[in-house]
């Protein structure tokens, strides 16, 4: 007899057993969308998927070989919770070389992806009543990671008229005596927005007046910057903030190593030590095999990174042009990352052939999935509507076909 009773008393009892923090958060919208796409494909539907934010390129062969060599050499044991010394030395050299940041080894840490390091930093510092300032549009996981650590996310809308970026005035208004962190993502998921030196210094002037607020920067898309855009680490742009800044990065996007699960961070020694202690009691350490591969990624020739950025640059240009040719859609050109964040305000209020009226960006998402067989994500999930998020970390053929379908579906609206 099955113990599974959907919606029955046992299910209700199990829900009541859960902690409030588990009930307060929701699954990642991008992972939920991927699950829906998988279901539709299993039913025989042909779906062009623009939802998943990971490179479709293979991990470069020399990095894969480093992982194989680690296996063959027996380098398969636990490492220190903060990471192996050879990898930490590689991270230190990377920060010096590319970001103008100089950390001691005990100011560095690696984790099971950048995501774990963000989560762990919040767990190490945030208490009930503490506020974390999150500019919107934001990566969908930020508010929930704050909530699960008993904090309060303070979402600050950053409209397209401001380049989807936080202004000093908006930051000043958001800060209260309870503010603990400002969480800044540059280049941004989902908009591709990037902060230049003047913008970072202006934000730094605000933070200088509020020493209780620390700065956490998610720089995972650092190497995906296009045209004249150049990434600048906030801790380097505003050196006075270095003593209360945590700089987070990783190998997932730049080296197509999402499944290897390795992120790294630099920050104040006391914070790094606390994070390492939490990791020691949760995941113990990152896979030694992934650490060996990541060390090679960071220390070997970086031509593979530049080549990948060129591929994404071409894809960016094409998807922006194709979407801007769709009636009712207006697509700004992102400076970095591999997402576009087009406005669908021009589609709202229109009616489809099946009678449905598109009233929200989520309605547009479902319309495109049902009618066009194209999977995208709604701007509401990222904190700012009416927009869509499309990943162009997919082939040029998929970009062409997906945009063709979107245009065909939207032309039929009345």
N, C-alpha and C positions, 0 to 999 in steps of 0.2 A: 504494500500500500504506500502510495506516495505521501511524503510529508509536506508537499507543496499545496497550499490552499490559497490561491490568489484572492486577495481582498477579504479573507476570512478572519476569524478571531486571532489565529496565530500570527497572521500578518500584522494585524493591529497591535498585538502585544509586542512584536518585534520592533515596530516603529516607535512605540512608547519607550522601549528599552534604550533607544539611541540617545546619545548626548545631544543637547541643543545645538552644539556647533556643527554636528553632522547634518542636522535637519535644516540649518540656516543656509547651506550652500547648495549649489546646483551643479550638474555635470557640465563639462566644457561644451559650449555650443558647437565648436568645430568638430569635437569628437562625436557628438550626437549627430551632426550632419553627416559625418563619414559613415556612421552606422546606418543612417537612413539610405544613403547612396548604396551601400553594400546590400541592403535589403532589396532595393529596387533592381539592382543588377542581378540578384539571385532570382528575381521574378522575370528576368529576360529583358528588362528595360535597358536601352542604350543611354547612358548618362555621361555628359561631359562635366567633370568635377573640378570646380574652382575653389573648393573649400579648404583643402589641407595645406598648411603652411610648412612644407618641408621640400627641400630641393629634390627634383626628379633625377638629378645627376648622380652617378655612382661615386662612392667614396674613392678618392684617388688611389691608384694601385700601390704606390709606395707606402701609403698609410695602412692599407689593408695588410701589406706584407709585414709591417712592423707588428701588427697584432698577431699574425701567424708566427712570426719569429718569437714573440713572447710566449706563445703556447708551446712551441717546440723546445724552447730553452728552459721550460719549467718555471717561468716567471708568472706564477698563478696563485701566489699566496696573498694573505691580507697585507695591506700597507697601513701606514699611519692614517688616522681618520682624516687629517687635513690633506693627505696626498703624499705620494712618494717624493723624496727629495729631488731626484732627477726631473720629475715633471714640474715641481715647484720652481726649480731653477729655470726651466724653460719658460714658465709663465712669467717669472720675474723679468727675464730677458725680453720677452714679448712686450710687456708693459713699458719697459724702458725704450725699446726700439720704435714702437708704433704709437705709443700714447704719451710719451714724455712723463711717465709716472715711475717713481722709484720706491719699491716696497722691499722691506726685509723679508726673509723667508717666513718668519713667524707672523707676517702680516698678509699671508696668502693662504688660500684654501681652494680645494677642488670638491665638486659635488656631483651627484647623479643628475647632471644637466643644470643649466642656469636656473631652471624652475625650482629645484630643490634648494639652491642657495638663497633665492628670494624668500621662499617659505621659511627656511631656517633662520634667516636674519630677522624676519618678523617674529618668529617664535622666541628668539633670544631677547627681544627688546620690547615687544608690544604687550601691554597689560589692559585689562578692562578699563574702558574710558579713554584710552589713547586713540588719537586720530591719525590717519595716514592720508595725505593729500594725493589724489590721483587725477591727473588731467585726462579729460575725455575728448576724443575717442581714446580708449585704453585697450590693452590686451585683456581679453575676457577673464583671465585668471586672477588679475590683481585684486579686485574687490573681494572675491571669495577667499583668497589667501589671507586677507586682513580679517575678514569675519571669523574664519576658523581659528584664528589666534586671538579672538576676543576683542579685536580692535574695531574701530568705526571708520569705514572708508568715507572720505570726504571728496566727492566727485566734483570736479571743476570743469564745466563745459568750455571747450576751446573751439569756437566756430571756424568755419572755413575762411571767413573774412580775416581771421588772425593766422591763417595758414595752418589751422588745426594745432596751434602751439600755445602753450601757457604764457600769458603776459605777466610782467611784474605786478601790474595792478590787480589782476585776478588772483595771483598768488598771495598778495598782501591781504586781500579780503578773506581768503580761505583760512589763514593762520589764526589759531586761537591758542590760549594757554595749554590746551590739551594736545596740540599738534606734536607728533613724534617724528614723522618722516615725510618727505616729499619723494614720491616714486616717479622718476623721469625715464622715459623710453626714447632713445634717439640712436639711429633712425627708428621711426615708429611703426609698430604693428597696431592699427591697421592702415594708417594713412601714408606712410613713407616720409613723413615730415622729419626734418632735421634742424637742430638748433645751431646757429653760427656763434662765433666767439662773442659778438656784441650782445646777443640775446642771452647767452649763458652768464655773462658778466652782470647783466641787468637783473637776472634772477638771483645771482649771488649777492648782489647788494641788498636785496630784500631779506635773504636768509641771514645775512650778517647782522641784521637788526633783531633776529629771533634765534639766539644761539641754542635754544632747546630743540630746534628742528634740524634733523639730520637729512642728508641727501643720499638716496639709493638710486643708482643709475643702471639701467638695463641696456647694454650696448651690443646685444647678440647679433644685430644686423650691421655692425660696424663696417664691414668690407663691401657691403652692397650699397654703394653711393655712386650716383650717376651724373654725368656732365661735369659741371663746375662744383658740385656739392662735395664737401670734404668733411669727414667725421672728426669731431673734436671731443675728447673726454671732458666732461664738466669738471672733474677734479684737477685736470691740467689747466683748463681755462680760468678757473678760480682757485688758485693754490691755497688761499686762506680757508677754503672749505675742506681741504684734504683730511684734516683731523676728525671730521665728522661726515665723511663720505665713504660709501661702499660702492666700488666699481665692479659690476658683474658682467661677465662675458662667457663665451663657450665656443666649442668647436662644431656645434650642430649645423649651423647655417653656412658658414664660410667654407667648410670642408665636406659638406654633405655627409655629416656623421650623426644624424638625428638618433638613430638606434644605438649608437655607441654610448650615449648618455653620459656626457661629461661637460660640466661647466666649471668656471674658475672665477675667483673674485679676489680683490685686494682691498684692505681697509684697516682701521685701527686694530692694534694687537688684541686689546681686551675683547672686542667684538668677535674677531676671528677665533679667538680661543673658546669663547662661549659657543660659537657655531660648531666648532670641531667637537666639542663635548656633546652637543645634541646629536650630531651625526654619528658619534661613537655609540650612542644608545638607540639609534634607529637603523641606518643602513650599514653601519660600521665603517665602510669606505667605498670608494668607487672601484669597480672591477679593475684588477691589476692589468688585464689585457687592454682595456680601454685606455688606461693611463699610459701604457707604452705607445699605443697608436697615437694618442694625443700629443705626446712629447715629440714624436716624429713630425706630426702635422705642424707644430709650432716652430720647429727648428730647421726643417728642410726648406728647400727652395719654394717660394710662394707663388710661382707661376700659375699653379692650379687655381689659386684664389682669384688672381687677375683674370684668368680665362673664364671662370664661372661668372664673374661680375660682368664680363662682356656679353655673355649669353643672356643674362637676365636684363641687361640694358636694352638689347635688341627686342626682347619680349615685351619689356615695358613700353617701348615706343609703339609697338604694333598694337597691343591691347588698348592703349589710350586712344590711338587713332580710330580703331574699330568701334570702340564704345561711344566715342563722340559722334559717330555716324548713325547712332541709334536714336530715333525720335523719342524725346522725353528723358533721355539720359545725358548727363553732363559729367565728364570725367576729368578732374584735375590731374596734373602730371606729378607723380610722387618723386621725391628727391632720392629716396633710398628704399631698402628692404625689397620684398617682391610681392607687394600688394597694391591694388588700386582701390580707391574708396569713392566710387562715383555717386553723385546725387541722383535720386529717382523722384525728386519733387515733381518733375514734369509728367510722371506717370500716374500720380495719385489723383483719384477721382475718375479715372478711365475705367471702362467696362470691357470685359473679355467676352468672347463669343459664347461662352457657357453661362453668361449672366453675372458672373462674379464682378464686384467692384473693388478696385485696388485702393484701399484706404490708408494702408501703412506700408513701410518697407518690408515687413514680414509677409504681407499679402503679396508683394511683388516676388519675394523669394519663392513662395508656394506656387504662384502662377508660372514662374520660369521653370520650376521643377516639374510641375504637372504637364504643362503645355509644350515647353521647349526641350525638356530633358536636360536642363542645365542646373547644376547645383551651385548656389552661392550662399553667402551668409548676410543676415540683416544687420543694419547699422545699430539697431536697438541693443543688440547683444554687446556692442562695443561702446555703448553709452551716448551715441549721437545719431539721431535720425533726421531726415529720411535718406539713408545711404545704404549701399551694399558694399560688402568686402569680397573681392575676388583675388585669389592668389594666381600670379602668373609663373609660379614655380612648376610649370608644366610645359609640354612641347608646343612649338609654334603651330603644329597641326591642330592640336586641341584648342589653342587660342583662336585660330581661324574658324574652326567649326563651331565652337561655343558661341563666339560673337555673331556668327551668321545666324544661328538659331535664335539668339536673343533679339536680333534685329527683326527677323521674320515674325517672331511672336509679338513684339511691340508694335510693329506696323499694323497688325490686325486689331489693335485696341481702338475703341471708339469713345 
